[in-house]
C-alpha cells in the first residue's frame, strides 16, 4: 500500500489523501483511489499521510488555510 497527498482530479478538493496497492514489489501500484472513509478527504488540504506498521491507523494533517491540525483514522482499503 502507498499513501500520498495529491491535487489529482477526482478528489474532494484541493490536496487529498490517495492510496494505491500492488501485488508484488516488482510491479507498479494500481487501483489508485481517494482514501476511503468519511471525513478523511474534504474541501480543505489533507497532506502528509502516514500508515502505522500494522496497517490499521492513518495519521494525516489538514489545513483550513491558516494552520495544520493532526488527525487519526482507522485504515482499511478493502
C-alpha positions as CSV (number, residue, x, y, z in Angstrom):
1,X,0.0,0.0,0.0
2,X,1.2,3.5,-0.8
3,X,-0.5,6.7,0.6
4,X,0.2,10.2,-0.6
5,X,-1.3,13.7,-0.9
6,X,-2.1,14.9,-4.4
7,X,-4.2,17.5,-6.3
8,X,-5.1,14.9,-8.9
9,X,-8.6,15.0,-10.4
10,X,-11.3,13.0,-8.7
11,X,-10.7,14.1,-5.2
12,X,-12.9,16.0,-2.8
13,X,-10.9,19.3,-3.3
14,X,-7.5,20.9,-3.0
15,X,-5.0,18.3,-1.8
16,X,-6.5,14.9,-0.8
17,X,-5.1,11.7,0.5
18,X,-4.8,8.9,-2.1
19,X,-3.8,5.2,-1.8
20,X,-2.7,2.5,-4.2
21,X,-2.0,-1.1,-3.9
22,X,0.3,-3.6,-5.7
23,X,0.6,-7.4,-5.8
24,X,4.4,-7.5,-5.6
25,X,7.3,-5.2,-5.2
26,X,8.3,-5.8,-8.8
27,X,5.1,-4.3,-10.3
28,X,3.6,-0.8,-10.2
29,X,0.9,0.5,-8.0
30,X,-2.6,0.1,-9.3
31,X,-6.1,0.9,-8.2
32,X,-5.1,4.4,-7.1
33,X,-8.1,6.0,-5.4
34,X,-9.0,8.6,-2.9
35,X,-8.7,7.3,0.6
36,X,-12.0,5.7,1.7
37,X,-13.7,6.7,4.8
38,X,-16.0,9.6,5.8
39,X,-14.2,12.7,6.9
40,X,-10.8,11.9,5.6
41,X,-10.8,14.0,2.4
42,X,-12.6,17.3,2.5
43,X,-12.6,20.6,0.6
44,X,-9.5,21.6,2.7
45,X,-5.9,20.4,2.2
46,X,-5.2,17.0,3.6
47,X,-1.5,16.1,3.5
48,X,1.4,14.1,4.8
49,X,-0.3,10.7,5.4
50,X,1.4,8.0,7.4
51,X,0.1,4.5,8.0
52,X,1.3,2.6,11.1
53,X,3.3,-0.5,10.8
54,X,0.3,-2.8,11.5
55,X,-1.6,-1.1,8.6
56,X,-4.5,-0.2,10.8
57,X,-4.2,3.5,11.5
58,X,-3.8,6.5,9.2
59,X,-2.3,9.8,10.5
60,X,-2.6,12.9,8.3
61,X,-2.7,16.7,8.6
62,X,-5.4,19.0,7.4
63,X,-5.3,22.8,6.9
64,X,-8.0,25.4,6.9
65,X,-5.6,27.8,5.2
66,X,-4.2,29.2,8.4
67,X,-2.8,26.2,10.4
68,X,-2.5,22.4,10.2
69,X,-4.1,20.0,12.6
70,X,-3.2,16.3,13.1
71,X,-5.9,13.7,12.5
72,X,-6.1,9.9,13.1
73,X,-8.4,7.5,11.3
74,X,-8.7,3.7,11.0
75,X,-7.4,2.5,7.7
76,X,-9.0,-0.3,5.7
77,X,-8.8,0.0,1.9
78,X,-10.6,-3.3,1.3
